[in-house]
Amino acid sequence: MPGFEHFLGELPEEVYRAKGFVTFVDDPQTIHVFQFTPGFLRIRPFKLQRRELLRGVFIGQNLEKAELAEQLQACLQPISTEQSIPFN
């Protein structure tokens, strides 16, 4: 989850809101709901039975969809013990 939190924290200012349902590599059975607006981030477990609803929505202006998708995919990749990501 830290990689996903970092991804959301680094979203460009053109993103006004993001929300959706996700799972994480370390706990794939638990579905989480996330809500983001600049200055606010909330991620918590959520009782959702329909896994086909796992998706995110990013609302903003002039968004680079391919770039956002690439960054999101990168944060979902497992991190080896030899790599580290700086967090603020």
C-alpha positions in Angstrom: 0.0 0.0 0.0 2.8 2.5 0.5 3.5 2.6 -3.2 -0.1 3.4 -3.9 -0.2 6.1 -1.3 2.9 7.6 -2.8 1.4 7.5 -6.3 -1.7 9.3 -5.0 0.4 11.8 -3.1 2.3 12.6 -6.3 -0.7 13.1 -8.6 -0.4 16.3 -10.7 -2.4 19.3 -9.6 -4.7 18.8 -12.6 -6.2 15.9 -10.7 -9.1 17.3 -8.6 -10.4 14.0 -7.2 -9.7 10.3 -7.4 -11.7 7.4 -5.9 -12.3 3.8 -6.4 -11.8 0.2 -5.1 -8.5 -1.6 -5.1 -6.7 -4.6 -3.6 -3.0 -4.8 -2.6 -0.4 -7.5 -3.3 0.2 -8.1 0.4 -3.5 -8.7 1.1 -5.3 -9.5 -2.2 -8.5 -10.8 -0.5 -9.3 -7.5 1.2 -10.9 -4.8 -1.0 -10.1 -1.2 0.0 -11.9 2.0 -1.0 -9.8 5.0 -1.7 -10.7 8.7 -1.8 -8.3 11.5 -2.8 -8.6 15.2 -3.1 -5.5 17.5 -2.8 -4.7 17.6 0.9 -6.9 14.6 1.7 -6.3 10.8 1.3 -8.3 8.0 2.8 -7.8 4.3 2.2 -9.8 1.8 4.3 -11.1 -1.7 4.0 -14.5 -2.0 2.4 -17.0 -4.8 2.3 -17.5 -5.1 -1.5 -18.6 -8.5 -2.8 -18.4 -7.8 -6.5 -14.7 -7.8 -7.5 -15.6 -6.7 -11.0 -16.1 -3.2 -9.5 -12.4 -2.9 -8.7 -11.5 0.3 -10.5 -10.5 3.9 -10.0 -11.7 7.1 -11.4 -9.5 10.2 -11.8 -11.2 13.5 -12.3 -9.4 16.5 -13.5 -8.5 18.7 -16.5 -6.1 17.9 -19.3 -5.0 14.6 -17.7 -2.3 12.5 -19.4 -4.2 9.2 -19.2 -1.3 7.1 -20.5 1.1 8.6 -18.1 -1.2 8.1 -15.1 -1.9 4.5 -16.2 1.9 3.9 -16.4 2.6 5.4 -13.0 -0.3 3.4 -11.5 1.0 0.2 -13.0 4.5 0.9 -11.7 3.2 1.3 -8.1 1.4 -2.0 -8.3 4.6 -3.9 -9.1 6.2 -5.8 -6.2 9.3 -4.0 -4.9 12.4 -6.2 -4.4 14.4 -6.0 -1.2 17.2 -4.3 -3.2 15.0 -1.4 -4.2 13.7 1.5 -2.2 11.3 4.3 -2.8 11.8 7.6 -0.9 8.7 8.8 1.0 8.1 12.2 2.4 
